[in-house]
Amino acid sequence: AEMAAGWRFTRAAVSVFLVLSVTHAGESEACEYGKKLEEADRVFQSALESLDKGEMMLAERGLRSAIQLNPQYADAYYNIGNILLGKGEFKDGLEMLEKAISLNSNVGAYHTMLGICSIQLGNVEKAYSAFKRACQLVPNDPWNHFNLGLVCEKLNNPSEAAEAYFKAVELQAGEAKFHRKLARALDANGELRRAINYYENLLKFDPKDEEVKRWKASAEMRVAVIESRS
Protein backbone atom coordinates (compact mmCIF):
# COMPACT_ATOMS: atom_id res chain seq x y z
CA ALA A 1 0.00 0.00 0.00
CA GLU A 2 2.86 2.34 0.87
CA MET A 3 4.55 1.50 -2.41
CA ALA A 4 1.32 2.08 -4.27
CA ALA A 5 0.84 5.39 -2.50
CA GLY A 6 4.45 6.29 -3.24
CA TRP A 7 3.94 5.46 -6.89
CA ARG A 8 0.86 7.63 -7.07
CA PHE A 9 2.80 10.50 -5.48
CA THR A 10 5.72 10.04 -7.87
CA ARG A 11 3.45 9.91 -10.90
CA ALA A 12 1.66 13.07 -9.77
CA ALA A 13 4.97 14.83 -9.26
CA VAL A 14 6.14 13.85 -12.72
CA SER A 15 2.83 15.05 -14.18
CA VAL A 16 3.22 18.43 -12.50
CA PHE A 17 6.79 18.66 -13.75
CA LEU A 18 5.69 17.86 -17.31
CA VAL A 19 2.87 20.41 -17.19
CA LEU A 20 5.22 23.09 -15.93
CA SER A 21 7.79 22.19 -18.59
CA VAL A 22 5.20 22.37 -21.38
CA THR A 23 3.84 25.65 -19.98
CA HIS A 24 7.28 27.23 -19.85
CA ALA A 25 8.09 25.92 -23.33
CA GLY A 26 4.83 27.34 -24.66
CA GLU A 27 5.48 30.71 -23.05
CA SER A 28 8.98 30.74 -24.48
CA GLU A 29 7.73 29.95 -27.99
CA ALA A 30 5.03 32.62 -27.71
CA CYS A 31 7.64 35.12 -26.57
CA GLU A 32 9.92 34.27 -29.50
CA TYR A 33 6.99 34.51 -31.92
CA GLY A 34 6.05 37.90 -30.50
CA LYS A 35 9.62 39.12 -30.97
CA LYS A 36 9.53 37.94 -34.60
CA LEU A 37 6.33 39.86 -35.23
CA GLU A 38 7.80 43.00 -33.69
CA GLU A 39 10.93 42.62 -35.81
CA ALA A 40 8.77 42.06 -38.90
CA ASP A 41 6.94 45.33 -38.18
CA ARG A 42 10.22 47.17 -37.74
CA VAL A 43 11.63 45.78 -40.99
CA PHE A 44 8.37 46.54 -42.80
CA GLN A 45 8.35 50.18 -41.67
CA SER A 46 11.96 50.56 -42.74
CA ALA A 47 11.06 49.12 -46.15
CA LEU A 48 8.23 51.64 -46.50
CA GLU A 49 10.69 54.44 -45.79
CA SER A 50 12.90 53.11 -48.58
CA LEU A 51 9.85 52.95 -50.82
CA ASP A 52 9.04 56.60 -50.10
CA LYS A 53 12.61 57.51 -51.08
CA GLY A 54 12.29 55.61 -54.36
CA GLU A 55 14.81 52.97 -53.27
CA MET A 56 12.87 50.11 -54.82
CA MET A 57 15.47 47.35 -54.58
CA LEU A 58 16.13 48.08 -50.92
CA ALA A 59 12.40 48.30 -50.23
CA GLU A 60 11.68 44.98 -51.92
CA ARG A 61 14.49 43.30 -50.01
CA GLY A 62 13.12 44.63 -46.74
CA LEU A 63 9.56 43.56 -47.54
CA ARG A 64 10.71 40.04 -48.34
CA SER A 65 12.60 39.96 -45.05
CA ALA A 66 9.41 41.00 -43.25
CA ILE A 67 7.61 38.08 -44.87
CA GLN A 68 10.31 35.67 -43.74
CA LEU A 69 9.74 36.87 -40.19
CA ASN A 70 5.95 36.89 -40.54
CA PRO A 71 4.58 34.82 -43.46
CA GLN A 72 1.09 36.23 -42.76
CA TYR A 73 2.11 39.85 -43.47
CA ALA A 74 -0.51 40.79 -46.07
CA ASP A 75 0.66 44.40 -46.46
CA ALA A 76 4.18 43.19 -47.27
CA TYR A 77 2.90 40.96 -50.08
CA TYR A 78 0.77 43.84 -51.36
CA ASN A 79 3.66 46.28 -51.48
CA ILE A 80 5.94 43.77 -53.19
CA GLY A 81 3.17 43.28 -55.73
CA ASN A 82 3.11 47.02 -56.39
CA ILE A 83 6.88 47.12 -56.83
CA LEU A 84 6.76 44.22 -59.29
CA LEU A 85 3.99 45.94 -61.24
CA GLY A 86 6.18 49.01 -61.48
CA LYS A 87 8.93 46.84 -62.97
CA GLY A 88 6.55 45.30 -65.47
CA GLU A 89 6.71 41.89 -63.79
CA PHE A 90 2.95 41.47 -63.89
CA LYS A 91 2.72 37.70 -63.43
CA ASP A 92 4.85 37.72 -60.29
CA GLY A 93 3.05 40.85 -59.11
CA LEU A 94 -0.28 39.09 -59.55
CA GLU A 95 0.87 36.21 -57.36
CA MET A 96 1.89 38.60 -54.59
CA LEU A 97 -1.40 40.49 -54.74
CA GLU A 98 -3.41 37.26 -54.69
CA LYS A 99 -1.42 36.14 -51.65
CA ALA A 100 -2.21 39.43 -49.90
CA ILE A 101 -5.92 38.97 -50.66
CA SER A 102 -5.85 35.37 -49.43
CA LEU A 103 -4.60 36.70 -46.08
CA ASN A 104 -6.97 39.68 -45.93
CA SER A 105 -9.73 39.98 -48.52
CA ASN A 106 -11.25 43.14 -47.04
CA VAL A 107 -8.73 45.75 -48.21
CA GLY A 108 -9.97 47.67 -51.24
CA ALA A 109 -6.50 48.69 -52.43
CA TYR A 110 -5.48 45.04 -52.79
CA HIS A 111 -8.35 44.42 -55.20
CA THR A 112 -7.73 47.67 -57.09
CA MET A 113 -4.13 46.72 -57.80
CA LEU A 114 -5.16 43.16 -58.64
CA GLY A 115 -7.53 44.62 -61.23
CA ILE A 116 -4.82 46.83 -62.73
CA CYS A 117 -2.41 43.90 -62.87
CA SER A 118 -5.04 41.64 -64.44
CA ILE A 119 -5.69 44.20 -67.18
CA GLN A 120 -1.97 44.25 -67.98
CA LEU A 121 -2.06 40.46 -68.30
CA GLY A 122 -5.13 40.59 -70.54
CA ASN A 123 -7.40 38.89 -68.03
CA VAL A 124 -10.42 41.18 -68.31
CA GLU A 125 -12.81 38.91 -66.40
CA LYS A 126 -10.46 38.78 -63.43
CA ALA A 127 -10.04 42.55 -63.59
CA TYR A 128 -13.82 42.97 -63.60
CA SER A 129 -14.20 40.87 -60.43
CA ALA A 130 -11.35 42.74 -58.75
CA PHE A 131 -12.69 46.23 -59.50
CA LYS A 132 -16.22 45.17 -58.59
CA ARG A 133 -14.96 44.07 -55.17
CA ALA A 134 -12.90 47.25 -54.80
CA CYS A 135 -16.05 49.32 -55.40
CA GLN A 136 -17.88 47.35 -52.72
CA LEU A 137 -15.10 47.83 -50.18
CA VAL A 138 -14.33 51.48 -50.98
CA PRO A 139 -17.54 52.84 -52.54
CA ASN A 140 -16.46 56.48 -52.18
CA ASP A 141 -13.37 56.15 -54.38
CA PRO A 142 -14.36 57.49 -57.83
CA TRP A 143 -11.37 55.87 -59.53
CA ASN A 144 -12.54 52.40 -58.54
CA HIS A 145 -15.82 53.06 -60.35
CA PHE A 146 -13.98 54.59 -63.29
CA ASN A 147 -11.75 51.51 -63.60
CA LEU A 148 -14.81 49.28 -63.39
CA GLY A 149 -16.35 51.27 -66.23
CA LEU A 150 -13.27 50.79 -68.40
CA VAL A 151 -13.40 47.04 -67.86
CA CYS A 152 -17.13 46.92 -68.61
CA GLU A 153 -16.41 48.63 -71.92
CA LYS A 154 -13.84 45.96 -72.74
CA LEU A 155 -16.52 43.37 -71.96
CA ASN A 156 -18.91 45.15 -74.37
CA ASN A 157 -21.27 46.09 -71.57
CA PRO A 158 -21.99 49.82 -72.12
CA SER A 159 -24.96 49.77 -69.75
CA GLU A 160 -22.91 48.72 -66.71
CA ALA A 161 -20.05 50.91 -67.89
CA ALA A 162 -22.40 53.91 -67.87
CA GLU A 163 -23.55 53.07 -64.34
CA ALA A 164 -19.95 52.91 -63.14
CA TYR A 165 -18.98 56.17 -64.86
CA PHE A 166 -22.10 57.87 -63.49
CA LYS A 167 -21.04 56.91 -59.97
CA ALA A 168 -17.56 58.28 -60.64
CA VAL A 169 -19.08 61.58 -61.84
CA GLU A 170 -21.29 61.73 -58.75
CA LEU A 171 -18.26 61.36 -56.52
CA GLN A 172 -15.94 63.70 -58.44
CA ALA A 173 -17.88 65.96 -60.78
CA GLY A 174 -14.84 68.09 -61.57
CA GLU A 175 -13.04 65.33 -63.47
CA ALA A 176 -13.66 65.89 -67.20
CA LYS A 177 -12.43 62.39 -68.05
CA PHE A 178 -15.35 60.89 -66.10
CA HIS A 179 -17.90 62.97 -68.02
CA ARG A 180 -16.26 62.03 -71.32
CA LYS A 181 -16.40 58.30 -70.69
CA LEU A 182 -19.94 58.52 -69.31
CA ALA A 183 -21.17 60.43 -72.36
CA ARG A 184 -19.62 57.88 -74.73
CA ALA A 185 -21.02 54.92 -72.77
CA LEU A 186 -24.51 56.44 -72.78
CA ASP A 187 -24.20 57.10 -76.50
CA ALA A 188 -23.13 53.48 -77.13
CA ASN A 189 -26.04 52.28 -75.01
CA GLY A 190 -28.53 54.29 -77.06
CA GLU A 191 -29.31 56.76 -74.26
CA LEU A 192 -28.86 59.68 -76.61
CA ARG A 193 -30.56 62.47 -74.67
CA ARG A 194 -28.53 61.72 -71.56
CA ALA A 195 -25.40 61.49 -73.70
CA ILE A 196 -26.14 64.93 -75.15
CA ASN A 197 -26.41 66.36 -71.63
CA TYR A 198 -22.97 65.06 -70.75
CA TYR A 199 -21.52 66.26 -74.06
CA GLU A 200 -22.77 69.69 -73.04
CA ASN A 201 -21.09 69.27 -69.66
CA LEU A 202 -17.85 68.41 -71.43
CA LEU A 203 -18.04 71.56 -73.53
CA LYS A 204 -18.18 73.55 -70.30
CA PHE A 205 -14.76 72.11 -69.48
CA ASP A 206 -13.45 72.92 -72.95
CA PRO A 207 -15.76 74.85 -75.32
CA LYS A 208 -13.28 74.32 -78.18
CA ASP A 209 -13.25 70.52 -78.03
CA GLU A 210 -14.09 69.71 -81.66
CA GLU A 211 -14.35 65.98 -81.06
CA VAL A 212 -17.04 66.46 -78.42
CA LYS A 213 -18.87 68.88 -80.72
CA ARG A 214 -18.96 66.19 -83.44
CA TRP A 215 -20.21 63.56 -80.99
CA LYS A 216 -22.92 65.90 -79.74
CA ALA A 217 -24.02 66.83 -83.27
CA SER A 218 -24.17 63.15 -84.24
CA ALA A 219 -26.29 62.28 -81.19
CA GLU A 220 -28.63 65.20 -81.86
CA MET A 221 -29.05 64.10 -85.48
CA ARG A 222 -29.95 60.57 -84.42
CA VAL A 223 -32.47 61.89 -81.89
CA ALA A 224 -34.05 64.00 -84.64
CA VAL A 225 -34.29 60.97 -86.95
CA ILE A 226 -35.91 58.86 -84.21
CA GLU A 227 -38.41 61.61 -83.40
CA SER A 228 -39.29 62.09 -87.07
CA ARG A 229 -40.23 58.42 -87.31
CA SER A 230 -42.43 58.42 -84.23
C-alpha positions in Angstrom: 0.0 0.0 0.0 2.9 2.3 0.9 4.6 1.5 -2.4 1.3 2.1 -4.3 0.8 5.4 -2.5 4.5 6.3 -3.2 3.9 5.5 -6.9 0.9 7.6 -7.1 2.8 10.5 -5.5 5.7 10.0 -7.9 3.4 9.9 -10.9 1.7 13.1 -9.8 5.0 14.8 -9.3 6.1 13.9 -12.7 2.8 15.1 -14.2 3.2 18.4 -12.5 6.8 18.7 -13.8 5.7 17.9 -17.3 2.9 20.4 -17.2 5.2 23.1 -15.9 7.8 22.2 -18.6 5.2 22.4 -21.4 3.8 25.7 -20.0 7.3 27.2 -19.9 8.1 25.9 -23.3 4.8 27.3 -24.7 5.5 30.7 -23.0 9.0 30.7 -24.5 7.7 29.9 -28.0 5.0 32.6 -27.7 7.6 35.1 -26.6 9.9 34.3 -29.5 7.0 34.5 -31.9 6.0 37.9 -30.5 9.6 39.1 -31.0 9.5 37.9 -34.6 6.3 39.9 -35.2 7.8 43.0 -33.7 10.9 42.6 -35.8 8.8 42.1 -38.9 6.9 45.3 -38.2 10.2 47.2 -37.7 11.6 45.8 -41.0 8.4 46.5 -42.8 8.3 50.2 -41.7 12.0 50.6 -42.7 11.1 49.1 -46.1 8.2 51.6 -46.5 10.7 54.4 -45.8 12.9 53.1 -48.6 9.8 53.0 -50.8 9.0 56.6 -50.1 12.6 57.5 -51.1 12.3 55.6 -54.4 14.8 53.0 -53.3 12.9 50.1 -54.8 15.5 47.3 -54.6 16.1 48.1 -50.9 12.4 48.3 -50.2 11.7 45.0 -51.9 14.5 43.3 -50.0 13.1 44.6 -46.7 9.6 43.6 -47.5 10.7 40.0 -48.3 12.6 40.0 -45.0 9.4 41.0 -43.3 7.6 38.1 -44.9 10.3 35.7 -43.7 9.7 36.9 -40.2 6.0 36.9 -40.5 4.6 34.8 -43.5 1.1 36.2 -42.8 2.1 39.8 -43.5 -0.5 40.8 -46.1 0.7 44.4 -46.5 4.2 43.2 -47.3 2.9 41.0 -50.1 0.8 43.8 -51.4 3.7 46.3 -51.5 5.9 43.8 -53.2 3.2 43.3 -55.7 3.1 47.0 -56.4 6.9 47.1 -56.8 6.8 44.2 -59.3 4.0 45.9 -61.2 6.2 49.0 -61.5 8.9 46.8 -63.0 6.5 45.3 -65.5 6.7 41.9 -63.8 3.0 41.5 -63.9 2.7 37.7 -63.4 4.9 37.7 -60.3 3.1 40.8 -59.1 -0.3 39.1 -59.5 0.9 36.2 -57.4 1.9 38.6 -54.6 -1.4 40.5 -54.7 -3.4 37.3 -54.7 -1.4 36.1 -51.7 -2.2 39.4 -49.9 -5.9 39.0 -50.7 -5.8 35.4 -49.4 -4.6 36.7 -46.1 -7.0 39.7 -45.9 -9.7 40.0 -48.5 -11.3 43.1 -47.0 -8.7 45.7 -48.2 -10.0 47.7 -51.2 -6.5 48.7 -52.4 -5.5 45.0 -52.8 -8.4 44.4 -55.2 -7.7 47.7 -57.1 -4.1 46.7 -57.8 -5.2 43.2 -58.6 -7.5 44.6 -61.2 -4.8 46.8 -62.7 -2.4 43.9 -62.9 -5.0 41.6 -64.4 -5.7 44.2 -67.2 -2.0 44.2 -68.0 -2.1 40.5 -68.3 -5.1 40.6 -70.5 -7.4 38.9 -68.0 -10.4 41.2 -68.3 -12.8 38.9 -66.4 -10.5 38.8 -63.4 -10.0 42.5 -63.6 -13.8 43.0 -63.6 -14.2 40.9 -60.4 -11.4 42.7 -58.8 -12.7 46.2 -59.5 -16.2 45.2 -58.6 -15.0 44.1 -55.2 -12.9 47.3 -54.8 -16.1 49.3 -55.4 -17.9 47.3 -52.7 -15.1 47.8 -50.2 -14.3 51.5 -51.0 -17.5 52.8 -52.5 -16.5 56.5 -52.2 -13.4 56.2 -54.4 -14.4 57.5 -57.8 -11.4 55.9 -59.5 -12.5 52.4 -58.5 -15.8 53.1 -60.3 -14.0 54.6 -63.3 -11.7 51.5 -63.6 -14.8 49.3 -63.4 -16.4 51.3 -66.2 -13.3 50.8 -68.4 -13.4 47.0 -67.9 -17.1 46.9 -68.6 -16.4 48.6 -71.9 -13.8 46.0 -72.7 -16.5 43.4 -72.0 -18.9 45.1 -74.4 -21.3 46.1 -71.6 -22.0 49.8 -72.1 -25.0 49.8 -69.7 -22.9 48.7 -66.7 -20.1 50.9 -67.9 -22.4 53.9 -67.9 -23.6 53.1 -64.3 -20.0 52.9 -63.1 -19.0 56.2 -64.9 -22.1 57.9 -63.5 -21.0 56.9 -60.0 -17.6 58.3 -60.6 -19.1 61.6 -61.8 -21.3 61.7 -58.8 -18.3 61.4 -56.5 -15.9 63.7 -58.4 -17.9 66.0 -60.8 -14.8 68.1 -61.6 -13.0 65.3 -63.5 -13.7 65.9 -67.2 -12.4 62.4 -68.0 -15.3 60.9 -66.1 -17.9 63.0 -68.0 -16.3 62.0 -71.3 -16.4 58.3 -70.7 -19.9 58.5 -69.3 -21.2 60.4 -72.4 -19.6 57.9 -74.7 -21.0 54.9 -72.8 -24.5 56.4 -72.8 -24.2 57.1 -76.5 -23.1 53.5 -77.1 -26.0 52.3 -75.0 -28.5 54.3 -77.1 -29.3 56.8 -74.3 -28.9 59.7 -76.6 -30.6 62.5 -74.7 -28.5 61.7 -71.6 -25.4 61.5 -73.7 -26.1 64.9 -75.2 -26.4 66.4 -71.6 -23.0 65.1 -70.8 -21.5 66.3 -74.1 -22.8 69.7 -73.0 -21.1 69.3 -69.7 -17.8 68.4 -71.4 -18.0 71.6 -73.5 -18.2 73.5 -70.3 -14.8 72.1 -69.5 -13.5 72.9 -73.0 -15.8 74.8 -75.3 -13.3 74.3 -78.2 -13.3 70.5 -78.0 -14.1 69.7 -81.7 -14.3 66.0 -81.1 -17.0 66.5 -78.4 -18.9 68.9 -80.7 -19.0 66.2 -83.4 -20.2 63.6 -81.0 -22.9 65.9 -79.7 -24.0 66.8 -83.3 -24.2 63.1 -84.2 -26.3 62.3 -81.2 -28.6 65.2 -81.9 -29.0 64.1 -85.5 -30.0 60.6 -84.4 -32.5 61.9 -81.9 -34.0 64.0 -84.6 -34.3 61.0 -86.9 -35.9 58.9 -84.2 -38.4 61.6 -83.4 -39.3 62.1 -87.1 -40.2 58.4 -87.3 -42.4 58.4 -84.2 
